[in-house]
Every structure is written in structure tokens, then in C-alpha cells.
Amino acid sequence: MSKRVLLFVGVIVVLVLSVVPVMAEKNPNKAKAYFFDKAPTIDADLSEWDLAKPSIVIGPGSNIMRGDLESAEDLTVKLYLGWDYENLYVAVDVKDDSVLGTFDLSDYWAQDRINFAFDVLNDTTAETYDTDNPGSGKWKDDDYWVYFHPFGGDEEEGIVTIMHNSFWGAVAGAEIAALRTDDGYICELVIPIIALPELWVDDGVVIGFDVFITDGDVNEWGELVISEIMWGRFEYPGTSIKWQYWKVGELEFVME
């Protein structure tokens, strides 16, 4: 074998080995969002959804980011994801033995909340960012955090919020409806695709996606406490999430 061939093979080996650590960080979790021929009505009635096919189930056995998860009744979330060419649709069926709603600024982050992390182009690696914990101002243009409180504000009306590297506020055009149940709550919402400008959807498109659930409870001393569980594997030192978009799972849009 010539020296030139050996040199070429050596370079390929080095390149492969240099990529492996980054690839290994990718979350193996995968989920599907299902196409809607007719948009569901946003009314907290999930009869228009195929409840036998949740996209993601989070509960006992999921990654605990902080706090405790005592049982399936303490917190279990069935998440349903749908789409058409104008909107993303979300439904959740949540078991929660203590549903917290109305908040003020002092306990905003302790209230029940469902959070989505989007890497819309599904193209980030650990080398994409300057640090291991990039603040929102350092996110890429296709990185988004969308979260919703099923019961928020003075009237317990649902609130859908988006954070990007250049803005933070209500999701324009979003609709949300929630209903308390005997063992938790159900919630349904629509997020216009235009609210995530980098997003393009079609059959077979795959994006980076993750979910974590904030569960606020009141302890025996009347204090608000927080537990949070995640589908994926963001690191969670102390009380600050490390927004490691290169560790999110994947969401595929399908016509099934």
C-alpha cells in the first residue's frame, strides 16, 4: 500500500473519531407528529385525536431534572402532536395530583407548565455554541423555547409563550383550551407555523425537538415546590437548565 493511500486512510480515521463524541451526545429519542386532514377544534375535547397513538409519554422512568416523582399519579403526561401546512397541534392528557393554576410574578415559574425545545433545522452540535450552556441571546435563529401554562393569569386562561434569541412573549395566533379532570387536566392548543419562522413541514421532515414538564406542588408547610421531568437529556445543574440543543430528540412529521 502506498504512503499516499495510508495517509488518506489515516485522515479519514481521524475525522471519524473526531465526530464520534458529538454524535454520541445526540438524544436517541424519536417521536412522530401526525397529519390532520381537518384541523381539530381547540376546545379541550380530545375526541378528534387518536388517543391510542400518543407521540410521547413522560412519567415514571423519565429523566428527572429536579425534585421528585413519587408515582404515576403524581405526574404522567401523554403528549399528542399533529400538524398541517399552517399549524402545529398539541394535546396533552395529564395525571397530576395537584394542579396549580392562577399565578402572579412571584410564583410564575413554579406553576404547572409544559415546555418544548425546538432545533428547527436539526443541525446543531456541541461545537455550534460558544459555551456548554448558551443563554437565550446566544441561541441560533432556529432555536426556540415554546411553553404553555394550561391555567394561567387571573382568570386561569391558558397562556402560550415563545422565547427566541431576539424576543420573548406571547405566541401570536396561538389558541389554547384546558379542562381540569378528576386526576389532573387535559389541554389542547394550536401554534401557527409562522410563529417559528425557520420551520418547514412536510411528510418525512425531521426536526430537533424535546419536552420537559414543570409540576408545581404545595408542600406540607404551604410552600411552592417544583419537580421537572424530561423526555430528553438536557443537563440540569442546580436550578438552571443548560440549553444544550445538540442533545434534543427528534420529531418527524408523517402522513400516517
N, C-alpha and C positions, 0 to 999 in steps of 0.2 A: 504494500500500500504506500502510495507516495506521501511525502511530507505535506503537500498541499491538501490532500484528502484528509489526512489526520488532523490538520489544523482546522479544516471546515467542520469535521465531526466534533472536535473539541469545543468550538464556538457554539454549536447547536446544543451540546450538553450543558454548557454554562448558561445559555439563555433559558433552557427548560428549567434548570434548577433555580434560577433567579425568579421565575414566575410562580413556582410551586407554592411558596409561603403565602403569596397574595391569593392564589386560587383557593388555598385551604381555608382562608378566612371566610369565604362566601358561605352564607347560610344555606343549607341544603333544602330548607322548607319550600314547598311549591304549592300553589293554590290556583283555582280557576274562578273566573267571573263569567257568568252565563248570559247569553244574549236574550234580550226581550224584544219580541216582535211588536208587542204593545206595552207601553210604559205602565208600570204599576202605579196605582193611586197612593199618594203619600198620606196614609191615614192610620198607621199603626195596626192595620189589619193585614196579616201576612198570608192570606189565602191565595194571593196571586203568585206566591213563591213556591218552589218545590222544596218543601221542608225536609225531605228525605236526603237532600244534597247540600248540606252546609259547606261553604267554601273552606272554613276554618273553625275548629273547636278549640277553645282555650279554657283551661281549668286545671284540676289536679294533674300533675305531670308536666305542666308548662314551666317555662323559665320564670322563677320568682325574682323580680328585680329588687323589691324591698317589702318589708312587712311579712305577713304570714298568710297562708291559705289553709284554713282548717279543714275544709270539706268541700264536696261538690256543691252543697247547698250554700256555702259561704260565697262562692263565686264560680260560675261556669257560664261561658259565653259561646253561643252558636252564632256564627257570623255568616251571612249570606251576601254575595256580591253579584251584581248584574250590570249590564251595560247596553246601550245602543249608541248610535253615532253622535248623539248630542249630550248624553248624560251618563254618569255612574250612579248606580242604585245600591243602597246598602240597607240591610235589615239585620237586626240582632234580637235574639231571644236569650234573655239573661236571667240566670238564677242568682239572686243576691238577697241575703237575709237581712240587709239593712240598706235600703235605698235612700240616698241623700239627694235633695234637690236644691231648693232655694238657697242662694249664697249671697254674700257680699264680698268685697275685695279682700277682706281678712282671711277668708277661707276658700277663695276661688279655686286654688289648686288641690284642695282636699276633697272636692265634690266628685261624685261618680262621673267618669269621663271615659270615652273610647277614642283612641289615638291612632292615626295612620301615618306611617312614614313612606314617602314616595321618592324613589330614584327613577324618575320617569324614563330616562334613556337607558337605564340599567347598565351604566358604563363606568362606575367608579371603582377604584381600588384604593388600598391604603395610601398609595402614593399620590392620589388625586388631591389631597388636602395638605395644608402646611403643618397641621398638628394631629395628634391622635384624638382630639376632642374639639373639632371645629365648632365655634359659635355660629349662630344663625347668619351673621354677617359674612361668614366665610363659606357658607354653603354654595354649591353650584346652582346655576339657573334652573336646573331640572330637579332640584331637591325641594320637597315640600313636607311640611307637617300639617295635617288636617285633623282637627279633633272636634268632638261634639259632646256637649252636656245634654243628656236626654231631658233633664228637668233643670232649667237654669233661669236665673233672673227672678225678679219679684213675683211674677205670675207663673213660675215654673214652666215657661215656654222653652222648648229646645233651642239651643244655640249651636251653630256650626261656624268654626273659626279656622283660618288658614294662616300659617307663618311661612315666610319665604326669606331670602337674603335681603330683600328690599322692602318688605311690607309685612304687616300683621293686622288682621282684622276679620270682620265677618265675611263669609263666602257669598259673594253676590249671586243671587238667583237660587241659592240653596233653599230646600224645603225640608222640614223635619216634623215628625209627629211621634209622640211616645205615650205609652199607657202602662200604668202600674198593674201588676198582676199579684196573685196570692203569694208567689215565691220570688218575685223580682220585677222585671219590666220587659216590655217589647218596644222596639223603636224602629222607625223606617225613615230613610232620608234620600234625597237626590242631590248630587253635586254636579253642576254643569261642567262639562269637559273644558269649556273655555276658561274656567277658573284655574286650570293647570295648563298654562299656555304651551308648554313643551310636549304635552301628551297627544299622542296619535293612537287611535284604537282601530282595530280590525281583527278579523279572525286569525288567531295564531300569534298576535303581538304579545310580547312578554316584557314586563316592566319590573323594576325593583320595588318591593313592597313589604311592609311589616306592620304589625299591630301590637299595641300594648294597652292594657286595661287598668285604669285607675279606679280603685274601690275605696271610697271614704266610709269610715265607720265611726261610731261614737263608743269610746271605751267605758268601763265601769265608773270612771271618775268624770264622765261627761265631756271628755276631750276628743277632738277630732284626730283620728289616726288614719294613715294611708297604707294600703297594700297595693302593689302593682305587679301584674304578671304579663309575660310577653310571649308571643309566638316565636320570636327570633332570639337573637343573641347580642343585642347591644350590651356593652359593659355598663355597670351601674354603681360607680363608687360613691359612697356617701348618699347624698340626696340629689345629685345632678346626673341626668342621663348623658352618656357620651354619644353624641350623634354620629355614629360610625355607619354611614350609609353604605359602605362597602360590605357590611355584614347583614344586610337585609335579605329577606327571602325573595321569591319571585311570584308574580301574578300573571297568569296567561288569560287572555280574552278568547273565549271559544264560542262557537255557534251551536254547541250541543244542546 
